[in-house]
Amino acid sequence: MGLTAAPPPDVTEALTRALVARAANGDAAAFAELIEGQYDRIYRTAWRWCGHRDDAEDIAQEVCVKIGQGIARFDGRSAFSSWVYRITLNAVRDWQRAGARRGRHADAYAEVAPKEAAADQEAAVTSSQLWDAVRSLPEKQRDAVLLVYAEELSHAEAATIMGIREATVSFHVHEARKTLRGLL
C-alpha cells in the first residue's frame, strides 16, 4: 500500500534529460533535484577513491560546483550519471595530484570500535586492508576495480566512464587481481 515500483529506466532517463535541460537554462530547482539524486553516489565514489570522509565531502562539494559550472555544456552523448562519474573521477585525480597522501590512513568502509564483535572487527580490518591495497594500484587498474567492484558497474559501463574499450577494462581488472594477490 503506497509503495510503487521504480519507473522503468527509459522513463528515468527521460526525466533526467528534462531536468538537465531545465538546469542548463538556469532552473535552480531542477539543478537541486539533479544534485540531490546524484550526491550520495558522488560522495560514496569519492570516499572509496580517497578513503577519508572529510576529503570525500570536500571532493563531493567540488564536484557539485563543477556540475553547476558545466551543466550548460553537457551534450547528452552519454548518460548524465556517466558524465557525473567522469567529473568525480577527475576531481579525485586532481585531489590526489595536489597531495592526497597527507599521511591520513582512515578506513574507507568501517571503523573498528571496541564495542564491535571480534568477527566484525576482523572483517572490517580485512576490508580496510583490501581497499587500501586497491587505492595503491596504478591509476587505470584502481579506477577499473573501483568502478566494477565498488560501484557494481558492468565492464561496458566502466569503459564508457573511463573512455576506454570494454576489453581494456577487463585487462585492467585482471592485472589488478594479479597485483592484489601479491600485495595481500
VEXDREN-2710 file (C-alpha; in Angstrom, 1 decimal):
% VEXDREN-2710
k/r/px/py/pz
1/MET/0.0/0.0/0.0
2/GLY/1.5/3.3/-1.1
3/LEU/4.6/1.6/-2.5
4/THR/5.3/1.8/-6.1
5/ALA/8.0/0.3/-8.3
6/ALA/10.8/2.5/-9.6
7/PRO/10.0/3.9/-13.1
8/PRO/11.5/2.0/-16.0
9/PRO/15.0/3.1/-16.9
10/ASP/13.8/4.9/-20.1
11/VAL/11.3/7.0/-18.1
12/THR/14.0/7.8/-15.5
13/GLU/16.4/8.8/-18.2
14/ALA/13.8/11.0/-19.9
15/LEU/13.1/12.7/-16.6
16/THR/16.9/13.2/-16.0
17/ARG/17.3/14.7/-19.6
18/ALA/14.4/17.1/-18.9
19/LEU/15.9/18.1/-15.6
20/VAL/19.3/18.6/-17.2
21/ALA/17.7/20.8/-19.9
22/ARG/15.9/22.9/-17.3
23/ALA/19.1/23.2/-15.2
24/ALA/21.1/24.2/-18.2
25/ASN/18.6/27.0/-18.7
26/GLY/19.1/28.3/-15.2
27/ASP/16.3/26.5/-13.3
28/ALA/17.8/26.2/-9.8
29/ALA/15.1/23.8/-8.6
30/ALA/15.9/21.4/-11.4
31/PHE/19.6/21.7/-10.7
32/ALA/18.9/21.0/-7.0
33/GLU/16.9/17.9/-7.9
34/LEU/19.7/16.6/-10.1
35/ILE/22.3/17.1/-7.4
36/GLU/20.0/15.6/-4.7
37/GLY/19.7/12.5/-6.9
38/GLN/23.4/12.2/-7.5
39/TYR/25.0/13.4/-4.3
40/ASP/25.1/10.1/-2.4
41/ARG/26.8/8.4/-5.4
42/ILE/29.3/11.3/-5.8
43/TYR/30.2/11.1/-2.1
44/ARG/30.4/7.3/-2.0
45/THR/32.6/7.3/-5.1
46/ALA/34.9/10.0/-3.7
47/TRP/35.1/8.1/-0.3
48/ARG/36.1/4.9/-2.0
49/TRP/38.8/6.5/-4.0
50/CYS/40.3/8.6/-1.2
51/GLY/39.4/6.7/1.9
52/HIS/38.8/9.7/4.2
53/ARG/35.4/11.2/5.0
54/ASP/36.4/14.8/5.2
55/ASP/38.2/14.6/1.9
56/ALA/35.3/12.8/0.3
57/GLU/33.0/15.6/1.5
58/ASP/35.3/18.3/0.0
59/ILE/35.6/16.4/-3.3
60/ALA/31.8/15.9/-3.4
61/GLN/31.2/19.6/-2.9
62/GLU/33.8/20.4/-5.6
63/VAL/32.0/18.0/-8.0
64/CYS/28.7/19.7/-7.4
65/VAL/30.2/23.1/-8.2
66/LYS/31.8/21.6/-11.3
67/ILE/28.5/20.2/-12.4
68/GLY/26.9/23.6/-11.9
69/GLN/29.6/25.2/-14.0
70/GLY/29.4/22.7/-16.8
71/ILE/25.7/21.7/-16.9
72/ALA/25.1/24.0/-19.9
73/ARG/27.9/22.2/-21.8
74/PHE/26.6/18.7/-21.1
75/ASP/25.8/17.4/-24.6
76/GLY/23.9/14.3/-23.7
77/ARG/26.1/11.9/-25.8
78/SER/26.4/9.8/-22.6
79/ALA/24.2/9.2/-19.7
80/PHE/24.1/12.1/-17.2
81/SER/25.3/9.6/-14.5
82/SER/28.3/8.7/-16.6
83/TRP/29.2/12.3/-17.0
84/VAL/28.9/12.8/-13.2
85/TYR/31.2/9.8/-12.7
86/ARG/33.8/11.3/-15.0
87/ILE/33.7/14.6/-13.2
88/THR/34.0/12.8/-9.9
89/LEU/37.0/10.7/-11.1
90/ASN/38.7/13.8/-12.4
91/ALA/38.1/15.6/-9.1
92/VAL/39.6/12.7/-7.2
93/ARG/42.6/12.7/-9.5
94/ASP/43.1/16.4/-9.1
95/TRP/42.9/15.9/-5.3
96/GLN/45.5/13.2/-5.5
97/ARG/47.8/15.2/-7.6
98/ALA/47.5/18.1/-5.2
99/GLY/49.0/16.0/-2.4
100/ALA/46.3/13.5/-1.4
101/ARG/48.7/11.4/0.6
102/ARG/48.9/13.7/3.5
103/GLY/49.6/10.9/5.9
104/ARG/46.0/10.1/6.6
105/HIS/45.1/6.5/6.8
106/ALA/41.5/6.2/7.6
107/ASP/39.3/3.2/7.0
108/ALA/37.2/3.6/3.9
109/TYR/34.4/1.3/4.8
110/ALA/34.4/0.6/8.6
111/GLU/35.9/1.9/11.7
112/VAL/36.9/-0.7/14.2
113/ALA/35.4/0.1/17.6
114/PRO/35.8/-1.7/20.9
115/LYS/32.1/-2.4/21.2
116/GLU/32.0/-4.4/17.9
117/ALA/32.2/-8.2/18.0
118/ALA/35.6/-9.7/17.2
119/ALA/34.4/-11.2/13.9
120/ASP/33.1/-7.8/12.8
121/GLN/36.4/-6.2/13.7
122/GLU/38.3/-8.8/11.7
123/ALA/36.0/-8.3/8.7
124/ALA/36.4/-4.5/9.0
125/VAL/40.2/-4.7/9.1
126/THR/40.3/-7.1/6.2
127/SER/38.0/-4.9/4.1
128/SER/40.0/-1.9/5.0
129/GLN/43.3/-3.6/4.1
130/LEU/41.8/-4.7/0.8
131/TRP/40.6/-1.2/-0.2
132/ASP/43.8/0.4/1.0
133/ALA/45.6/-2.0/-1.4
134/VAL/43.2/-1.2/-4.2
135/ARG/43.9/2.5/-3.7
136/SER/47.6/1.8/-4.1
137/LEU/47.2/0.2/-7.5
138/PRO/48.2/2.1/-10.7
139/GLU/45.5/4.6/-11.7
140/LYS/43.8/2.7/-14.5
141/GLN/43.7/-0.6/-12.6
142/ARG/42.4/1.2/-9.5
143/ASP/39.7/3.0/-11.4
144/ALA/38.6/-0.2/-13.2
145/VAL/38.4/-2.2/-9.9
146/LEU/36.5/0.5/-8.0
147/LEU/34.0/1.1/-10.8
148/VAL/33.4/-2.7/-11.4
149/TYR/33.5/-3.9/-7.8
150/ALA/32.8/-1.0/-5.5
151/GLU/30.3/0.8/-7.8
152/GLU/29.0/-2.6/-9.2
153/LEU/29.1/-1.3/-12.8
154/SER/29.5/-3.6/-15.8
155/HIS/32.7/-3.6/-17.7
156/ALA/30.9/-1.8/-20.5
157/GLU/29.7/0.9/-18.2
158/ALA/33.1/1.3/-16.6
159/ALA/34.6/1.6/-20.1
160/THR/32.2/4.4/-21.0
161/ILE/33.1/6.3/-17.9
162/MET/36.9/5.7/-18.3
163/GLY/36.8/6.5/-22.0
164/ILE/38.4/3.2/-23.0
165/ARG/37.3/-0.1/-24.6
166/GLU/35.5/-2.8/-22.6
167/ALA/38.3/-5.3/-23.2
168/THR/40.8/-2.8/-21.8
169/VAL/38.7/-2.6/-18.6
170/SER/38.8/-6.3/-18.4
171/PHE/42.5/-6.3/-18.8
172/HIS/43.0/-3.7/-16.1
173/VAL/40.8/-5.7/-13.7
174/HIS/42.8/-8.9/-14.5
175/GLU/46.1/-7.1/-13.9
176/ALA/44.8/-5.6/-10.7
177/ARG/43.8/-9.0/-9.4
178/LYS/47.3/-10.3/-10.0
179/THR/48.8/-7.3/-8.3
180/LEU/46.5/-7.6/-5.3
181/ARG/47.3/-11.3/-4.9
182/GLY/50.9/-10.2/-4.4
183/LEU/50.1/-7.4/-2.1
184/LEU/47.7/-9.4/0.2
END
